[in-house]
Amino acid sequence: MRFTIKDKVATGLLVAAVAVYAGYLVTGGFLFVQDVRGMAAVGLVLGFLSRRIGGRDDFAHMRAARVGGISCIALGFVALFTESPVVLAVFMALTVGLWVAAMVVKSGAHLGHVRTSN
């Protein structure tokens, strides 16, 4: 599996979001993030940028990726408005899960196991 520059940038954005979330969990506030609302906003922005930069529109599982992405955005906004730490945790887990799924699909396509659309 070869990572393109877009994959590397998208992965870096996700790693940044996870690092801020981990710092927030450990210290109760990290950098400019002081509460659930701030963390949800950071997750939404970095997750959206990661998807826009690293996303692809040419693979067989695009419909599932769209449903997952819309669900993730919805959870992010629910966390933003309700300030629920549980919803925030689910949102961050789904964000990481979508990235993992994208990497699995990419590696499977590279190995010939996943059919891509033409």
Buried (B, 14 or more C-beta within 10 A) or exposed (E): EEEEEBBEBBBBBBBBBBEBBEBBBEEEEBEEBEBBBBBBBBBBEBBBBBBEBBBBEEBEBBEEBEEBBEBBBEBBBBBBEBBBBEBBBBBBEBBBEBBEBBBBBBEBBEEEEBEBEE
